[in-house]
Amino acid sequence: MAAPGPYQVAVGPSAVPSAPPSYEETVGFHTHFPTPPPPGPTTGLMAGAPGKAMSSPTYYTQPAPQPSASPVAVQTVYVQQPVSFYDRPVQMCCPSCGKMTVTQMTYHSGTLTWLSCGSLCLLGCVAGCCFIPFCIDALQDVDHHCPNCKALLGTYKRL
Ligand SMILES: [Zn+2]
């Protein structure tokens, strides 16, 4: 006697109230949604049938959020890049005048120059040959200057 009572009551109310309102709301939303979007794609409405307009607005909104994620990662790359100087001109942004320049190189005697000079002396080249390293750019240190403001941007040391 008690079993059939609660069993029927539980199934009855739960199924009846949920079904009618959800169906009406879904139908009402569906018919209202496709009508306002048209202002966006004007040509799409003219070419396609009025029935197709319902599917086209959903197509346009879906791909939009995907590409927006990529440009965010590119922004952070502009932090100070470590510029490494060698014995050739370097293209860089001058920190003192803020211009994009190619560095001007000046050679001056460095550790390697003096070591070569000393070793030449030990080998017996004392009659002026030991000064040859001071004329060879490949044995000298390189200073990189900005051609605009003449500021020293960096030095390349051989040793
Ligand atoms: Zn400069």
Backbone and ligand atoms as CSV (ligand in chain L), in Angstrom:
chain,resi,resn,atom,element,x,y,z
A,1,MET,N,N,0.830,-1.193,0.000
A,1,MET,CA,C,0.000,0.000,0.000
A,1,MET,C,C,0.873,1.255,0.000
A,2,ALA,N,N,1.929,1.210,0.874
A,2,ALA,CA,C,2.752,2.414,0.973
A,2,ALA,C,C,3.728,2.533,-0.197
A,3,ALA,N,N,4.140,1.377,-0.757
A,3,ALA,CA,C,5.146,1.417,-1.826
A,3,ALA,C,C,4.656,2.129,-3.092
A,4,PRO,N,N,3.461,1.772,-3.621
A,4,PRO,CA,C,3.023,2.419,-4.872
A,4,PRO,C,C,2.783,3.917,-4.737
A,5,GLY,N,N,2.442,4.382,-3.489
A,5,GLY,CA,C,2.145,5.813,-3.311
A,5,GLY,C,C,3.341,6.691,-3.637
A,6,PRO,N,N,4.417,6.570,-2.839
A,6,PRO,CA,C,5.571,7.470,-3.048
A,6,PRO,C,C,6.234,7.254,-4.406
A,7,TYR,N,N,6.153,6.041,-4.878
A,7,TYR,CA,C,6.832,5.761,-6.158
A,7,TYR,C,C,6.217,6.568,-7.285
A,8,GLN,N,N,4.864,6.641,-7.282
A,8,GLN,CA,C,4.183,7.375,-8.358
A,8,GLN,C,C,4.370,8.887,-8.202
A,9,VAL,N,N,4.402,9.307,-6.936
A,9,VAL,CA,C,4.496,10.764,-6.698
A,9,VAL,C,C,5.861,11.295,-7.147
A,10,ALA,N,N,6.895,10.478,-6.862
A,10,ALA,CA,C,8.241,10.953,-7.198
A,10,ALA,C,C,8.422,11.104,-8.703
A,11,VAL,N,N,7.880,10.162,-9.441
A,11,VAL,CA,C,8.072,10.204,-10.895
A,11,VAL,C,C,7.187,11.277,-11.527
A,12,GLY,N,N,5.991,11.413,-10.999
A,12,GLY,CA,C,5.027,12.332,-11.604
A,12,GLY,C,C,5.509,13.771,-11.623
A,13,PRO,N,N,5.714,14.381,-10.439
A,13,PRO,CA,C,6.035,15.823,-10.417
A,13,PRO,C,C,7.358,16.159,-11.098
A,14,SER,N,N,8.322,15.273,-10.972
A,14,SER,CA,C,9.642,15.611,-11.524
A,14,SER,C,C,9.605,15.689,-13.049
A,15,ALA,N,N,8.776,14.820,-13.663
A,15,ALA,CA,C,8.773,14.802,-15.128
A,15,ALA,C,C,7.866,15.889,-15.696
A,16,VAL,N,N,6.783,16.195,-15.008
A,16,VAL,CA,C,5.790,17.122,-15.575
A,16,VAL,C,C,6.281,18.571,-15.579
A,17,PRO,N,N,6.759,19.111,-14.436
A,17,PRO,CA,C,7.097,20.551,-14.445
A,17,PRO,C,C,8.315,20.888,-15.305
A,18,SER,N,N,9.262,19.975,-15.388
A,18,SER,CA,C,10.490,20.315,-16.109
A,18,SER,C,C,10.282,20.321,-17.615
A,19,ALA,N,N,9.421,19.436,-18.105
A,19,ALA,CA,C,9.279,19.306,-19.553
A,19,ALA,C,C,8.636,20.526,-20.212
A,20,PRO,N,N,7.436,20.968,-19.795
A,20,PRO,CA,C,6.757,22.061,-20.539
A,20,PRO,C,C,7.520,23.380,-20.557
A,21,PRO,N,N,8.068,23.879,-19.417
A,21,PRO,CA,C,8.734,25.195,-19.462
A,21,PRO,C,C,10.008,25.177,-20.298
A,22,SER,N,N,10.804,24.106,-20.184
A,22,SER,CA,C,12.063,24.075,-20.925
A,22,SER,C,C,11.798,24.060,-22.422
A,23,TYR,N,N,10.793,23.393,-22.835
A,23,TYR,CA,C,10.486,23.331,-24.267
A,23,TYR,C,C,10.050,24.688,-24.795
A,24,GLU,N,N,9.248,25.392,-24.007
A,24,GLU,CA,C,8.778,26.711,-24.448
A,24,GLU,C,C,9.935,27.721,-24.489
A,25,GLU,N,N,10.804,27.634,-23.478
A,25,GLU,CA,C,11.923,28.579,-23.417
A,25,GLU,C,C,12.895,28.358,-24.573
A,26,THR,N,N,13.142,27.076,-24.869
A,26,THR,CA,C,14.076,26.772,-25.961
A,26,THR,C,C,13.542,27.275,-27.288
A,27,VAL,N,N,12.270,27.086,-27.521
A,27,VAL,CA,C,11.666,27.517,-28.782
A,27,VAL,C,C,11.671,29.042,-28.867
A,28,GLY,N,N,11.342,29.698,-27.734
A,28,GLY,CA,C,11.283,31.154,-27.731
A,28,GLY,C,C,12.665,31.753,-27.984
A,29,PHE,N,N,13.712,31.201,-27.376
A,29,PHE,CA,C,15.071,31.719,-27.549
A,29,PHE,C,C,15.567,31.518,-28.966
A,30,HIS,N,N,15.256,30.372,-29.501
A,30,HIS,CA,C,15.774,30.037,-30.838
A,30,HIS,C,C,15.230,30.986,-31.897
A,31,THR,N,N,13.921,31.284,-31.804
A,31,THR,CA,C,13.327,32.126,-32.841
A,31,THR,C,C,13.749,33.579,-32.666
A,32,HIS,N,N,14.083,33.985,-31.419
A,32,HIS,CA,C,14.448,35.376,-31.192
A,32,HIS,C,C,15.911,35.650,-31.525
A,33,PHE,N,N,16.767,34.698,-31.326
A,33,PHE,CA,C,18.210,34.897,-31.497
A,33,PHE,C,C,18.625,35.218,-32.922
A,34,PRO,N,N,18.189,34.437,-33.882
A,34,PRO,CA,C,18.657,34.675,-35.265
A,34,PRO,C,C,18.199,35.992,-35.864
A,35,THR,N,N,17.151,36.617,-35.338
A,35,THR,CA,C,16.634,37.845,-35.966
A,35,THR,C,C,17.541,39.063,-35.759
A,36,PRO,N,N,18.072,39.369,-34.536
A,36,PRO,CA,C,18.890,40.595,-34.379
A,36,PRO,C,C,20.257,40.556,-35.063
A,37,PRO,N,N,20.988,39.472,-35.117
A,37,PRO,CA,C,22.348,39.455,-35.681
A,37,PRO,C,C,22.507,40.002,-37.100
A,38,PRO,N,N,21.523,39.954,-37.995
A,38,PRO,CA,C,21.717,40.345,-39.410
A,38,PRO,C,C,22.575,41.572,-39.678
A,39,PRO,N,N,22.592,42.650,-38.860
A,39,PRO,CA,C,23.375,43.850,-39.204
A,39,PRO,C,C,24.813,43.568,-39.583
A,40,GLY,N,N,25.410,42.493,-39.073
A,40,GLY,CA,C,26.824,42.207,-39.371
A,40,GLY,C,C,27.045,41.863,-40.841
A,41,PRO,N,N,26.771,40.637,-41.243
A,41,PRO,CA,C,27.027,40.229,-42.644
A,41,PRO,C,C,25.881,40.630,-43.573
A,42,THR,N,N,25.989,41.759,-44.253
A,42,THR,CA,C,24.919,42.232,-45.133
A,42,THR,C,C,24.899,41.438,-46.432
A,43,THR,N,N,26.065,41.145,-46.966
A,43,THR,CA,C,26.122,40.439,-48.243
A,43,THR,C,C,25.683,38.989,-48.070
A,44,GLY,N,N,25.981,38.417,-46.918
A,44,GLY,CA,C,25.628,37.016,-46.689
A,44,GLY,C,C,24.121,36.844,-46.709
A,45,LEU,N,N,23.408,37.833,-46.208
A,45,LEU,CA,C,21.960,37.730,-46.186
A,45,LEU,C,C,21.403,37.784,-47.599
A,46,MET,N,N,21.972,38.620,-48.449
A,46,MET,CA,C,21.458,38.789,-49.799
A,46,MET,C,C,21.686,37.525,-50.620
A,47,ALA,N,N,22.866,36.947,-50.478
A,47,ALA,CA,C,23.186,35.794,-51.312
A,47,ALA,C,C,22.441,34.556,-50.840
A,48,GLY,N,N,22.445,34.313,-49.521
A,48,GLY,CA,C,21.844,33.089,-48.997
A,48,GLY,C,C,20.363,33.283,-48.724
A,49,ALA,N,N,19.671,32.185,-48.504
A,49,ALA,CA,C,18.250,32.231,-48.197
A,49,ALA,C,C,18.053,32.701,-46.769
A,50,PRO,N,N,16.886,33.239,-46.410
A,50,PRO,CA,C,16.625,33.713,-45.036
A,50,PRO,C,C,16.805,32.600,-44.016
A,51,GLY,N,N,16.560,31.395,-44.378
A,51,GLY,CA,C,16.721,30.272,-43.447
A,51,GLY,C,C,18.189,30.039,-43.118
A,52,LYS,N,N,19.080,30.326,-44.037
A,52,LYS,CA,C,20.510,30.083,-43.801
A,52,LYS,C,C,21.096,31.102,-42.839
A,53,ALA,N,N,20.462,32.272,-42.720
A,53,ALA,CA,C,20.966,33.317,-41.842
A,53,ALA,C,C,21.108,32.822,-40.414
A,54,MET,N,N,20.319,31.858,-40.018
A,54,MET,CA,C,20.387,31.355,-38.649
A,54,MET,C,C,21.716,30.677,-38.372
A,55,SER,N,N,22.242,29.984,-39.340
A,55,SER,CA,C,23.482,29.243,-39.105
A,55,SER,C,C,24.712,30.123,-39.332
A,56,SER,N,N,24.617,31.124,-40.178
A,56,SER,CA,C,25.802,31.929,-40.502
A,56,SER,C,C,26.331,32.736,-39.319
A,57,PRO,N,N,25.493,33.363,-38.469
A,57,PRO,CA,C,26.037,34.138,-37.342
A,57,PRO,C,C,26.841,33.283,-36.382
A,58,THR,N,N,26.428,32.042,-36.154
A,58,THR,CA,C,27.184,31.190,-35.240
A,58,THR,C,C,28.541,30.851,-35.835
A,59,TYR,N,N,28.632,30.767,-37.138
A,59,TYR,CA,C,29.908,30.455,-37.796
A,59,TYR,C,C,30.912,31.579,-37.622
A,60,TYR,N,N,30.440,32.831,-37.691
A,60,TYR,CA,C,31.349,33.979,-37.609
A,60,TYR,C,C,31.914,34.155,-36.207
A,61,THR,N,N,31.076,33.849,-35.186
A,61,THR,CA,C,31.524,34.103,-33.819
A,61,THR,C,C,32.495,33.033,-33.326
A,62,GLN,N,N,32.446,31.846,-33.853
A,62,GLN,CA,C,33.295,30.768,-33.327
A,62,GLN,C,C,34.784,30.957,-33.622
A,63,PRO,N,N,35.194,31.248,-34.856
A,63,PRO,CA,C,36.635,31.361,-35.141
A,63,PRO,C,C,37.282,32.592,-34.535
A,64,ALA,N,N,36.519,33.605,-34.145
A,64,ALA,CA,C,37.092,34.851,-33.634
A,64,ALA,C,C,37.967,34.663,-32.398
A,65,PRO,N,N,37.512,33.986,-31.332
A,65,PRO,CA,C,38.331,33.905,-30.116
A,65,PRO,C,C,39.632,33.123,-30.291
A,66,GLN,N,N,39.732,32.258,-31.266
A,66,GLN,CA,C,40.940,31.434,-31.410
A,66,GLN,C,C,42.186,32.248,-31.785
A,67,PRO,N,N,42.131,33.120,-32.821
A,67,PRO,CA,C,43.346,33.862,-33.196
A,67,PRO,C,C,43.767,34.897,-32.176
A,68,SER,N,N,42.878,35.327,-31.287
A,68,SER,CA,C,43.206,36.384,-30.327
A,68,SER,C,C,44.261,35.922,-29.329
A,69,ALA,N,N,44.469,34.624,-29.170
A,69,ALA,CA,C,45.415,34.126,-28.174
A,69,ALA,C,C,46.857,34.247,-28.649
A,70,SER,N,N,47.107,34.187,-29.956
A,70,SER,CA,C,48.488,34.165,-30.453
A,70,SER,C,C,49.216,35.506,-30.309
A,71,PRO,N,N,48.623,36.678,-30.615
A,71,PRO,CA,C,49.380,37.937,-30.527
A,71,PRO,C,C,49.853,38.260,-29.127
A,72,VAL,N,N,49.271,37.703,-28.111
A,72,VAL,CA,C,49.679,38.005,-26.740
A,72,VAL,C,C,51.092,37.513,-26.479
A,73,ALA,N,N,51.437,36.345,-27.029
A,73,ALA,CA,C,52.760,35.769,-26.778
A,73,ALA,C,C,53.857,36.557,-27.490
A,74,VAL,N,N,53.547,37.201,-28.610
A,74,VAL,CA,C,54.562,37.907,-29.406
A,74,VAL,C,C,55.024,39.162,-28.701
A,75,GLN,N,N,54.177,39.776,-27.894
A,75,GLN,CA,C,54.491,41.070,-27.292
A,75,GLN,C,C,55.706,41.030,-26.387
A,76,THR,N,N,55.907,39.971,-25.639
A,76,THR,CA,C,56.943,39.937,-24.607
A,76,THR,C,C,58.346,39.768,-25.178
A,77,VAL,N,N,58.487,39.575,-26.474
A,77,VAL,CA,C,59.812,39.321,-27.060
A,77,VAL,C,C,60.670,40.566,-27.071
A,78,TYR,N,N,60.040,41.775,-26.920
A,78,TYR,CA,C,60.779,43.020,-27.121
A,78,TYR,C,C,61.643,43.446,-25.940
A,79,VAL,N,N,61.904,42.585,-25.005
A,79,VAL,CA,C,62.779,42.921,-23.888
A,79,VAL,C,C,64.223,42.997,-24.411
A,80,GLN,N,N,65.131,43.583,-23.625
A,80,GLN,CA,C,66.522,43.766,-24.046
A,80,GLN,C,C,67.113,42.453,-24.553
A,81,GLN,N,N,67.539,42.502,-25.809
A,81,GLN,CA,C,68.177,41.307,-26.346
A,81,GLN,C,C,69.669,41.430,-26.103
A,82,PRO,N,N,70.301,40.389,-25.631
A,82,PRO,CA,C,71.744,40.443,-25.428
A,82,PRO,C,C,72.470,40.486,-26.760
A,83,VAL,N,N,73.167,41.604,-27.023
A,83,VAL,CA,C,73.887,41.757,-28.280
A,83,VAL,C,C,75.307,41.251,-28.081
A,84,SER,N,N,75.704,40.322,-28.906
A,84,SER,CA,C,77.066,39.821,-28.816
A,84,SER,C,C,77.893,40.455,-29.932
A,85,PHE,N,N,79.036,41.020,-29.572
A,85,PHE,CA,C,79.883,41.731,-30.519
A,85,PHE,C,C,80.999,40.822,-31.014
A,86,TYR,N,N,81.218,40.900,-32.314
A,86,TYR,CA,C,82.320,40.156,-32.919
A,86,TYR,C,C,83.153,41.130,-33.742
A,87,ASP,N,N,84.004,40.614,-34.598
A,87,ASP,CA,C,84.847,41.498,-35.401
A,87,ASP,C,C,84.161,41.875,-36.711
A,88,ARG,N,N,82.858,42.060,-36.643
A,88,ARG,CA,C,82.115,42.545,-37.806
A,88,ARG,C,C,80.997,43.470,-37.318
A,89,PRO,N,N,80.561,44.423,-38.163
A,89,PRO,CA,C,79.544,45.381,-37.730
A,89,PRO,C,C,78.263,44.680,-37.271
A,90,VAL,N,N,77.670,45.220,-36.232
A,90,VAL,CA,C,76.452,44.652,-35.674
A,90,VAL,C,C,75.312,45.640,-35.871
A,91,GLN,N,N,74.175,45.160,-36.331
A,91,GLN,CA,C,73.002,46.033,-36.442
A,91,GLN,C,C,72.240,45.970,-35.129
A,92,MET,N,N,72.088,47.116,-34.495
A,92,MET,CA,C,71.413,47.141,-33.201
A,92,MET,C,C,70.797,48.518,-32.951
A,93,CYS,N,N,69.992,48.581,-31.903
A,93,CYS,CA,C,69.385,49.854,-31.523
A,93,CYS,C,C,70.291,50.517,-30.502
A,94,CYS,N,N,70.782,51.708,-30.838
A,94,CYS,CA,C,71.705,52.415,-29.955
A,94,CYS,C,C,70.982,52.810,-28.678
A,95,PRO,N,N,71.506,52.445,-27.495
A,95,PRO,CA,C,70.836,52.798,-26.242
A,95,PRO,C,C,70.944,54.277,-25.906
A,96,SER,N,N,71.915,55.001,-26.438
A,96,SER,CA,C,72.057,56.417,-26.077
A,96,SER,C,C,71.251,57.336,-26.984
A,97,CYS,N,N,71.212,57.054,-28.309
A,97,CYS,CA,C,70.425,57.940,-29.180
A,97,CYS,C,C,69.140,57.259,-29.638
A,98,GLY,N,N,68.986,55.971,-29.358
A,98,GLY,CA,C,67.731,55.285,-29.643
A,98,GLY,C,C,67.492,54.997,-31.111
A,99,LYS,N,N,68.517,55.123,-31.938
A,99,LYS,CA,C,68.345,54.875,-33.371
A,99,LYS,C,C,68.841,53.485,-33.736
A,100,MET,N,N,68.228,52.925,-34.778
A,100,MET,CA,C,68.664,51.629,-35.286
A,100,MET,C,C,69.869,51.862,-36.190
A,101,THR,N,N,71.039,51.379,-35.797
A,101,THR,CA,C,72.263,51.659,-36.553
A,101,THR,C,C,73.073,50.387,-36.735
A,102,VAL,N,N,74.028,50.489,-37.636
A,102,VAL,CA,C,75.052,49.450,-37.786
A,102,VAL,C,C,76.320,49.992,-37.153
A,103,THR,N,N,76.900,49.257,-36.226
A,103,THR,CA,C,78.004,49.783,-35.423
A,103,THR,C,C,79.235,50.060,-36.284
A,104,GLN,N,N,79.988,51.079,-35.843
A,104,GLN,CA,C,81.248,51.435,-36.482
A,104,GLN,C,C,82.362,50.786,-35.669
A,105,MET,N,N,83.299,50.142,-36.340
A,105,MET,CA,C,84.321,49.399,-35.616
A,105,MET,C,C,85.634,50.159,-35.595
A,106,THR,N,N,86.291,50.146,-34.437
A,106,THR,CA,C,87.653,50.677,-34.324
A,106,THR,C,C,88.506,49.607,-33.658
A,107,TYR,N,N,89.681,49.393,-34.206
A,107,TYR,CA,C,90.574,48.360,-33.689
A,107,TYR,C,C,91.578,48.977,-32.742
A,108,HIS,N,N,91.873,48.262,-31.694
A,108,HIS,CA,C,92.937,48.709,-30.790
A,108,HIS,C,C,93.624,47.482,-30.217
A,109,SER,N,N,94.868,47.698,-29.807
A,109,SER,CA,C,95.661,46.557,-29.356
A,109,SER,C,C,95.083,45.987,-28.071
A,110,GLY,N,N,94.988,44.676,-28.039
A,110,GLY,CA,C,94.446,43.996,-26.864
A,110,GLY,C,C,95.397,42.932,-26.383
A,111,THR,N,N,94.868,42.045,-25.604
A,111,THR,CA,C,95.701,41.000,-25.015
A,111,THR,C,C,96.355,40.138,-26.093
A,112,LEU,N,N,95.573,39.781,-27.078
A,112,LEU,CA,C,96.104,38.902,-28.120
A,112,LEU,C,C,97.200,39.603,-28.910
A,113,THR,N,N,97.050,40.908,-29.101
A,113,THR,CA,C,98.055,41.666,-29.848
A,113,THR,C,C,99.398,41.630,-29.135
A,114,TRP,N,N,99.362,41.869,-27.816
A,114,TRP,CA,C,100.598,41.883,-27.037
A,114,TRP,C,C,101.187,40.483,-26.909
A,115,LEU,N,N,100.346,39.476,-26.820
A,115,LEU,CA,C,100.845,38.107,-26.743
A,115,LEU,C,C,101.546,37.721,-28.045
A,116,SER,N,N,100.956,38.127,-29.178
A,116,SER,CA,C,101.579,37.820,-30.468
A,116,SER,C,C,102.902,38.549,-30.600
A,117,CYS,N,N,102.908,39.795,-30.132
A,117,CYS,CA,C,104.139,40.578,-30.185
A,117,CYS,C,C,105.232,39.911,-29.349
A,118,GLY,N,N,104.852,39.476,-28.144
A,118,GLY,CA,C,105.827,38.830,-27.264
A,118,GLY,C,C,106.348,37.536,-27.847
A,119,SER,N,N,105.439,36.738,-28.424
A,119,SER,CA,C,105.876,35.457,-28.978
A,119,SER,C,C,106.755,35.657,-30.203
A,120,LEU,N,N,106.490,36.714,-30.956
A,120,LEU,CA,C,107.341,37.009,-32.113
A,120,LEU,C,C,108.739,37.409,-31.651
A,121,CYS,N,N,108.794,38.145,-30.551
A,121,CYS,CA,C,110.083,38.533,-29.997
A,121,CYS,C,C,110.868,37.298,-29.566
A,122,LEU,N,N,110.168,36.355,-28.921
A,122,LEU,CA,C,110.836,35.145,-28.459
A,122,LEU,C,C,111.333,34.318,-29.638
A,123,LEU,N,N,110.636,34.408,-30.755
A,123,LEU,CA,C,111.038,33.638,-31.933
A,123,LEU,C,C,112.194,34.302,-32.665
A,124,GLY,N,N,112.541,35.492,-32.235
A,124,GLY,CA,C,113.711,36.125,-32.851
A,124,GLY,C,C,113.369,37.278,-33.762
A,125,CYS,N,N,112.110,37.615,-33.892
A,125,CYS,CA,C,111.747,38.737,-34.769
A,125,CYS,C,C,111.841,40.029,-33.970
A,126,VAL,N,N,113.057,40.491,-33.741
A,126,VAL,CA,C,113.220,41.662,-32.903
A,126,VAL,C,C,113.428,42.918,-33.733
A,127,ALA,N,N,113.655,42.755,-34.989
A,127,ALA,CA,C,114.006,43.901,-35.832
A,127,ALA,C,C,112.769,44.625,-36.342
A,128,GLY,N,N,111.758,44.743,-35.499
A,128,GLY,CA,C,110.556,45.479,-35.922
A,128,GLY,C,C,109.433,44.563,-36.345
A,129,CYS,N,N,109.745,43.298,-36.630
A,129,CYS,CA,C,108.693,42.368,-37.060
A,129,CYS,C,C,107.707,42.092,-35.933
A,130,CYS,N,N,108.169,42.270,-34.679
A,130,CYS,CA,C,107.285,41.957,-33.561
A,130,CYS,C,C,106.136,42.947,-33.452
A,131,PHE,N,N,106.229,44.034,-34.218
A,131,PHE,CA,C,105.144,45.027,-34.169
A,131,PHE,C,C,104.074,44.765,-35.231
A,132,ILE,N,N,104.308,43.739,-36.013
A,132,ILE,CA,C,103.336,43.408,-37.069
A,132,ILE,C,C,101.932,43.158,-36.500
A,133,PRO,N,N,101.803,42.462,-35.368
A,133,PRO,CA,C,100.450,42.213,-34.825
A,133,PRO,C,C,99.634,43.475,-34.608
A,134,PHE,N,N,100.319,44.606,-34.392
A,134,PHE,CA,C,99.577,45.850,-34.165
A,134,PHE,C,C,98.976,46.395,-35.447
A,135,CYS,N,N,99.391,45.822,-36.590
A,135,CYS,CA,C,98.829,46.253,-37.865
A,135,CYS,C,C,97.795,45.259,-38.382
A,136,ILE,N,N,97.656,44.147,-37.686
A,136,ILE,CA,C,96.712,43.132,-38.163
A,136,ILE,C,C,95.413,43.249,-37.366
A,137,ASP,N,N,94.337,43.562,-38.068
A,137,ASP,CA,C,93.049,43.743,-37.394
A,137,ASP,C,C,92.592,42.461,-36.708
A,138,ALA,N,N,92.937,41.333,-37.314
A,138,ALA,CA,C,92.456,40.055,-36.793
A,138,ALA,C,C,93.054,39.725,-35.428
A,139,LEU,N,N,94.117,40.467,-35.037
A,139,LEU,CA,C,94.743,40.198,-33.745
A,139,LEU,C,C,94.399,41.268,-32.714
A,140,GLN,N,N,93.551,42.220,-33.095
A,140,GLN,CA,C,93.257,43.335,-32.194
A,140,GLN,C,C,91.823,43.256,-31.685
A,141,ASP,N,N,91.644,43.892,-30.542
A,141,ASP,CA,C,90.289,43.993,-30.007
A,141,ASP,C,C,89.480,44.996,-30.827
A,142,VAL,N,N,88.172,44.847,-30.786
A,142,VAL,CA,C,87.311,45.699,-31.611
A,142,VAL,C,C,86.344,46.469,-30.714
A,143,ASP,N,N,86.331,47.787,-30.907
A,143,ASP,CA,C,85.331,48.623,-30.226
A,143,ASP,C,C,84.200,48.915,-31.200
A,144,HIS,N,N,82.984,48.790,-30.737
A,144,HIS,CA,C,81.818,49.096,-31.575
A,144,HIS,C,C,81.229,50.428,-31.126
A,145,HIS,N,N,81.212,51.391,-32.060
A,145,HIS,CA,C,80.669,52.718,-31.746
A,145,HIS,C,C,79.414,52.958,-32.554
A,146,CYS,N,N,78.566,53.837,-32.014
A,146,CYS,CA,C,77.391,54.278,-32.763
A,146,CYS,C,C,77.821,55.355,-33.753
A,147,PRO,N,N,77.508,55.209,-35.044
A,147,PRO,CA,C,77.909,56.218,-36.031
A,147,PRO,C,C,77.189,57.546,-35.838
A,148,ASN,N,N,76.092,57.576,-35.135
A,148,ASN,CA,C,75.336,58.823,-34.946
A,148,ASN,C,C,75.874,59.628,-33.770
A,149,CYS,N,N,75.956,58.996,-32.602
A,149,CYS,CA,C,76.331,59.740,-31.392
A,149,CYS,C,C,77.714,59.345,-30.894
A,150,LYS,N,N,78.408,58.467,-31.614
A,150,LYS,CA,C,79.777,58.057,-31.280
A,150,LYS,C,C,79.878,57.379,-29.909
A,151,ALA,N,N,78.788,56.918,-29.382
A,151,ALA,CA,C,78.834,56.264,-28.079
A,151,ALA,C,C,79.409,54.861,-28.229
A,152,LEU,N,N,80.155,54.442,-27.215
A,152,LEU,CA,C,80.722,53.101,-27.227
A,152,LEU,C,C,79.626,52.093,-26.878
A,153,LEU,N,N,79.319,51.218,-27.821
A,153,LEU,CA,C,78.210,50.276,-27.613
A,153,LEU,C,C,78.693,48.927,-27.093
A,154,GLY,N,N,79.933,48.599,-27.404
A,154,GLY,CA,C,80.422,47.320,-26.928
A,154,GLY,C,C,81.830,47.062,-27.421
A,155,THR,N,N,82.463,46.090,-26.817
A,155,THR,CA,C,83.843,45.759,-27.173
A,155,THR,C,C,83.930,44.249,-27.403
A,156,TYR,N,N,84.654,43.898,-28.433
A,156,TYR,CA,C,84.911,42.480,-28.692
A,156,TYR,C,C,86.363,42.199,-28.376
A,157,LYS,N,N,86.595,41.350,-27.394
A,157,LYS,CA,C,87.956,41.030,-27.005
A,157,LYS,C,C,88.327,39.665,-27.554
A,158,ARG,N,N,89.503,39.604,-28.120
A,158,ARG,CA,C,89.967,38.344,-28.719
A,158,ARG,C,C,90.259,37.307,-27.647
A,159,LEU,N,N,90.719,37.755,-26.506
A,159,LEU,CA,C,91.051,36.816,-25.437
A,159,LEU,C,C,90.353,37.218,-24.142
L,1,ZN,ZN,ZN,73.742,56.438,-30.900
